[in-house]
């Protein structure tokens, strides 16, 4: 059965004749191959013809052009559709073209309908130029920012300046000891990589089997980090961003290791600096030890006396030992609550609810039951520090 007639774009007037010969070009905007400068008479005949797919291929074929000298006719032509627009015959590949790959397009004018011609076929080698590599994507920060970590450090957050590709994480991350030798399998390599919705923050867990005492990996291999030693976390520049471009440069974080931290955080040890009523200065919470950066940003809130969450900006500083809240509007005198989700953790995974050593490890939690601590505070005209 003959193929359906291709769509024809109507124009109010015919294009003027030209002495230019037919030529093949690559339209990078549409990812298609075009034969231009066709005679109007040939275009009219094509519009009326009902060519089969094979007849279209005889007229215009496109092949992947390998570096070898294999004859194009011995390779299958690419699949796609054909269109006629004004004096242009267009071939649109079924699958997107690959940048940097060379293609060979062959147009045979002798196969035009009712075309009494012995003209030879026209061939052209065409390449969709690779996009200019962007060298702007970098590792912006690795949390925790402190350069002294507990032996039972639980995880790192790696922040990038642009969205990154998936599936390349673990082969581009290395942990080196002080001698520059790579630590063997220190991290938990998950099939489902842990990214934020923007693809700009990657969560890297240490293998919990090498953190918790009594587990087989720790007993057989030892902890990934050892107290008194130094290490360097290396992020390779080969890691590609979401556009397929490598990072601008590698990133290294060198740190020393202290004793394991097995103490739960305790809000009673926090110090709170309260701003004055009428000001827009931040409320500051000073913590005795570094805490989990991502959790600090989402587990502490300020609510007013009616239980409404205050709008404002949260910032974390001082090696994740300072949390501050700047209100959207000036403070009003009165009572407030500082609510703290008990899932807040320190660097070793000890939460306000329980120590990490007795906790279960769930790197991906679909549903989390929240429980909050509520710390009463009062904003007045007199500066107050809650010990």
N, C-alpha and C positions, 0 to 999 in steps of 0.2 A: 504494500500500500504506500503511495507516495506520501512524503512528509508534509506536514502542514506548512502553508505559505508563511514565510517570515514577515514580521511586521514592517510596514513601510511608513516612514515619517513623511507626512505631506508638507509641502512648502508652497507658498503662494505663487512662486515663479520658478521656472527652471533655471538651474545654474548655467551661466554662460559657458560656451565651449572654450577650451584651452588647448594649447599645443603641448602641455605637460604630459609626460608618459605616466602610466600607472606605477605606483611605488608602494612599498610595504613599510608601515611604521608601527611602533609600539606606543600605545596610549597609556602612559603611566597612571593617569588619573583614574581610568576605568579598569586597568589591568587587562586590556584587550589588544588584539592585533587588527590593524586596519589596512585595507587596500584603498588608496586614494587616487584621485584623478581618473576615475572611470568615465567612459563616454556615457552621455545621458541615454543614448539608445540602448546600450548594454544594461544600464540600470533599469530601464523600463521593462526590458525583456526578463530580467531576473525577478522583478516584482510580479510578473504574470506567470512565471514558471512555477511548477510544483516539484521542486527537486527533492529527491530522497536524501537521507543523511550521507550516503556514500557518494552521491553526486556533488553534494556540497564539499565533501572532503577532497574529491578530485579537483574541484575548483580552487579551494584554499585549505591547506593543511598546515598544522603547526606541530613540531616535534621538539622534544627535549634534545638538545644538541650536545652530546658528550664530547669529551676531549679526544676520544678515539676517532678513527677515520671510517667508522661504520656508515654505510650508505643510509641516508635518511629513509628511503623507501623500504628498508628492511626493519624499521622500527614502527611500532604502532603510533598513529597520529593521536594527538590529545583529544579528549572528549570536550564537547562544548556546543554552543548554539551560534546561529548566524543571523545577522541583522543587516538591513539595507537602510541607509539614511543619507538622503540627498545623493551625492556621487561617491559614497563610501560604502564598502563592503566590510563588515566588522565580524570578527570571530571572538566570542567571549568564552574563555575556558570554563569548564565545569568547576574546577578547583582553583583557588587563588594561586597566582604566580609566586615563585620563590625568588626573593631578591638575591642577586649575584649569580643565578643560574642562567646559562645561555640557552636560547631557544632558536630554532630554525623554522621560518615561515616560508611556504612555497605557494605561489599563486600561478595558476595555469590558465591564461586567457583563452586558450584553444577550447576550454571546457565551458565557456560562456554559452548560454542558449542561443541557437541560430547564429553562432559566430563562425563565419567562414574565415578561419585564420590559421596560419602556420606559425604564429608567434611562439617563441620559446617561453618556457616557464621562468618566472622571476623568483629568486630566492633571496632571503635576507637573514643574517644572524643578528639576533637582538637580545639584549640583556636588560632586565629591570635592575637598575643600579641600587646597590645596597644603601640603606639610609646611613647618613653620616653618624658614626657612633657618638653618643653623648658621653662625656666624661665627667658629668656633673654629680652623679649619684655617689654618695659617700655614707659611711657609718657615722652618724651624728653623735651617738653616745651609747655607752654600755652601762647598764645599771646592774648592781650597785656601783656608785662612783667611788666609794672608798677603796683604797689600795691595800687594805688589810681585811681579810675575810676569815670567817671561822672555818675550821676543818670540815664541818658538816654543812658548808654552803649548799643551798638547795638549787638555785637557778640564776641565770643571767637573762636580762632583757637587752636585745640588740636593736637599736633604733636606727633606721635608714632615712635619708632625705627624700626618697621617692619609693613608690611601690616596687617590690622585688618579685622575681620569678619564684615559683614553687618547685619543690622536689630536688633542689640543689644544696640545701642547707648543710647537712652533716658532712659532705665531702669538702666543703669550703671552710670548715671550722676545725681548728686544731688547738690542743692544749699542750704546751711545751714545759718541760721542767727547767731548772736553772742551767742545766748543761745543754739545753737546746734540743733534747730528745723528746719525741712525742709520747705523751701518756697514753697508754693503751685503753681504748674504749671507756673514757670517763663519763660520757653522756648517755642519756636515755634517748635512743633514736626511734622516734615514733613514725608510723606509716602516715599518720595524719599530722602534718607539721602544724605547730601552734603559731598562728598569725593573727594579728588584730584585723578588723574588717577592711582597713585601708591597705593591708599588705606591707606596712612600713615598720611594724614591730614584731620581732621574732622572739619567742620564749624558748630558752634552752635550759633543760633540766639536767642536772647531774643524775647519774644512775642511782636511784634510791637504795638499790641493793648494796651499793658500796658506801652508803651513808649510815644506814641503821645497823647497829650492832646485832650480831646473832644471825644475820642473813648470810647465805652461802657465798655470794660474790665477794662480800667484804672479808669473810673468813679465808677465802681461797686466794684472792688477788690483793686485798688490802684496800684502804680508802683511796679515792681518786686524788684527794688533797691530803697532805700530811703536815701537821703542825711543825712550825719552824722552818719550812721550806718556801721557796719562791717559784712562781709559775708565770707563764705568759699565755694569754688567750689570743689567738691569731685568727683574724677574718681575712681570707684570701681575696685579692682583687679579681680573681677569675669569676667570682659569684656575679651572676647576671641580674640586672634589674628586669622589670616587667616588659621593657622594650627590647630585651635581648642584648643590652650593652653591659660590658663589665664595669665593675666599680672603678671609680677614679683612682683609688689606691687601696692598699691593704691597711688594716687597722690592728693595732696591738695594744693590749691592756696587761701590764705587768703588776703583780700583786704578791704580797706575802701572806702566809697562813698562820693564824693564831689557834688557840685552843678551841675545841668544839663548844658551841653555845647550846646549852640544854635548858636554859631558863625561859619560861614563858614571859612575854611582855606583860607589864602590869600598869594599868592606867593611873594607879595611885602614885607612880613615880614621874608622871608627866607634869610639866610646868606650863601654865597657860598665862600668856600676857594679854590682858584685855584692853581694847582701845577705849577712848573716851566717847561718850554719847555726843552726837552731832558731828563726829569726824568720819572719814572714810578710810581710816588707817586699818591695817589688817589685824585680825585676831591671830595670835601666834601660839602654836603648841610646840614645846621643846621636849624632845624625846631623849631618853638616856642612851639609846643605841640605834644604829641604822635599822630602818624597816624596809619592807618590800615596797619599791617605788610605785608600781602599778596599783597595788592595793591601797596605798596611801591616798591616791587620787580618787578612789571611788568608795572607800569604806567609812569616811568621816564626813559628817554634814552638820550644819548649824540650822536649827529650827527655832521659830519664835514661840511665844507663849500659847499660840493657838495651834501649834503642831505643824505649821507651814514651813517648808524648806526655804531658806533664804537664797535668793539669787546672788551670784557672785563668782569670783575667780579663785581657784585653788592653785597653790604653788608649793613645790617641795624643794628644799634646799639643804645646805650644810651636810652633805653626804647622807641624805635621806634621814636626818635627825631633826629636821624642822618642817612642820606643816603650818601653812598660813592660809587664811581665808580673807579676801578683800571683798566687801559687800558691793553690790551694784548701786545701792543708795546709802547715804550716811546712816550710821548706827542711831537707833532710838533707845532711849533709856528704858530699861526693863529686864525681865528675866528671859533667858534663852536656854536651850539645851544643845550640848555638843553630843551628837549620837555617833557611836562607834560600832561598826559591824564587827562581831567577834571573830570573823574570818581573817581579820588583819594579822599579818605574820611578820616576823623578823626575817633576817637573811637565812636562817637555818630552818625556816618553815614552822617554827613554834608560833602558834596562834594565840589569841586572847582566850580561846576556848580550851586548848590542850597542847601539850608538848608534841613535837614532831615524832619523837621516839615511840609514842603510843598512838599516833594518828595513822589512819589508812591513807595510802597515796592514790589520789585520783587526779591525774594530770588534766583530764577533760571532764568537767562537771557540767552536765546538761541542766540539772536543776539543783539549786543550792538553797537550803533552808536557812534564812537569816535570823540571827539573834543579836540584839543590840544592847550595848551599854549606854546609859544616858547620864551625862555629866552636867549638872545644873551650873549655869554661869549667869552673871548679872552685869549689864552694861550701865555704868553710872557716870557722873561728872568727875569722879575721882579715879585716877589710875590705880588699877588693881592687878596684882600677880597672884594667881592661885597656885600654891605650892603642890 
